Amino acid sequence: MSDWIKTLPESAQTYLTGHRLDEVECIIADLPGIARGKAVPASKFARQKHFHLPDSVFFQTITGDWGEAADDDGFIEKDMVLRPDLTTATAAPWTGDWTLQVIHDAFDRHGEPIPYAPRNVLKRVVDLYHAQGWEPVVAPEMEFFLIARNLDPAQDIKPMTGRSGRPAAARQAYSMTAVDEFGPVIDDIYDFAEAQGFEIDGITQEGGAGQLEINLRHGDPVKLADEVFYFKRLIREAALRHDCFATFMAKPIADEPGSAMHIHHSVLDVKTGKNIFVGPQEGETDAFFHFIAGLQTHLPSAIAVLAPYVNSYRRYVRDHAAPINLEWARDNRTTGIRVPLSDPQARRVENRIAGMDCNPYLGIAASLACGYLGLMEKKHPSKQFRGDAYQGAGDIPRVQGQALDLFAKAESLHEVLGVDFARVYEIVKRAEYDEFLQVISPWEREHLLLNV
């Protein structure tokens, strides 16, 4: 075994035991969270310390178009230096040969981190916590749909056909029978995750037809974002093996609930290792309330990152398993900010706003940024909400344009995430939104063509 392979995570070494590594996929997440990069022979990867991609990969929209987001040098597609983080090396077990994936970090020619590379954005936010003597901890939950193959965008999305031969049924939340319907796909998800060294905390059937949720163990934000990035790919690959698609759209089916990426947060004191949300008598601390206040104050401006597409805003529907406001409460899933039941030392705050369509690095970074601002500003949240928050007023942007307007004005949030990131992100997202507004929908043709 080559010397560099001996430095890889144990799961990657185990995967290669008895086999010769053929190829390494050198990848990086772009703004939507798509894996960009190149595949190289293992022998070449062993010799290269870095490779290059143009910085324009971060100016590309979800449709493949471009936002005019270049710096003062103009749109000249400067090369970035991409360096491997070998701690992220993991199997690509669905490939026909023995392949590893390795996430890379992006730097400019002077060795400075590219400020709008999503993984760098999250590292920047985590470093701000570290500078205060804090260690942020997150636990993401991933919701997604298994659907029938959809080759025609004009056709409605339908749930996949389960093991019984019947389409997946809705309204069967937490049903083990429903989970069994997708058994072959779930078996491959578990097998792929094990080969990649990922620990799944659990898989459950959610409220939508063919909708599943995977929970991950809590830990370091960058590591967990890497795992979500990898998981999206492995889940798609597992579905394709069984003639169906996995989709992470926020709202793929009109009458079904949307898919969220709920993010659980706690913060540890680096010196003591204790949860700063827990006081000497195991009560709730000022820091706990400041963090919640930060979410309430700054999430409206961050929703453009947590809900990055026009479809994202279709998820925020009253009484449909997604929040419509930023109330907070203990053990109440109708609020946008929830404090789950837990032992005192596991006290955490759950952000239920983020959609599963967000880039995991950017979604976690934006959520942590709001909490960080709350800790620094030392504000207090509103009173705990009592009852059904769906009966309250909605205070979440209803359309992407409104969310982008709020994001554009959020100077304090820009300072935490990075001013240059905020500039590039807004330009790219407005380019996407403008392109969407040029599309005439079937609803408009049906109801407006002959009636107005």
C-alpha angles and dihedrals in degrees: 000000000000117000094243091053089057088063094057125103114283093249091057092049091048091050091055096045108129093005137092115238108240106180144006123212108214105203144173131181117247123207095284090045096253114149110247127181140075141286116236134182112265091242091057093046089054089059101042123083094188144350135211137246127170116260088235090084085082093052094057121109126222089261093055094256123121137249116217091241103133119128128246091295089067132232096320096133098235117205119254122208109236115199123190122244098210091193086073095055109130141158126274092208097175093065123101094238136035105288136166129201120215125188115223132205121227125233135169124239090274093055095255118137114258100249097215097048102113096226089051090051091056092045089052092055093045089051090055089057091048090052088061093049093257133128112206116214125195138182116194126202118208122209122186143154129242104214140178113269108279115198098160116064089201091065123084116253113253130196117259122261110256132219090277091060092248125112113262110273125230129224093043098116114176091004112152089200088058091050089051089057088069094040099129092050092046091048089057091046090055092045093049092046092050091050089051094048096246123145116217114206092200147318121229138174110249128206098274128083105269092358119143135180128211119195122204128206116260120260149110112356096227093047092048092048088051089053094050089048090052094041093057089058097044093048091052090049093049091052093049089057088064101044096258138098130240113215130193095189111139092233113011099157121046101223098035130083118267128247120256137189099216111198122208116204136197130158127216129205104241094215098048102023089226127136108257089211089069124076130207092272091042091258127137113279132218087253089059091056093041090055091052090047089053091055092048093047101042107026093084088062092043097050090091085068097040092045102034103169139051089251091057093074092057087071096066096082124147113255092004103109095269128094123253097190144025100251116138131216143155116262094350120128095191093072126082091230117044133183105208124215109269146137111279095255090053092051110145143161120236121211106206096179102084118097123220088241093070123102102261093223093050095040093053091042093052093047092048090046091057091049091046092053089051092052091049096044093044094213124159125237128236118273115288109274117243122205132358110351090198085074090061130081120284116241102171119106110263098207136033094244092059091048092050090051090055092046091051091059097044100104096163091052090048090054091055098043094037128271094239091050090052090050094051095041094053093048093050094045094048088051089054092046093049090051091051092051089061091062117094110214128218088246091060093048092047099047105025106034097082103009106063 
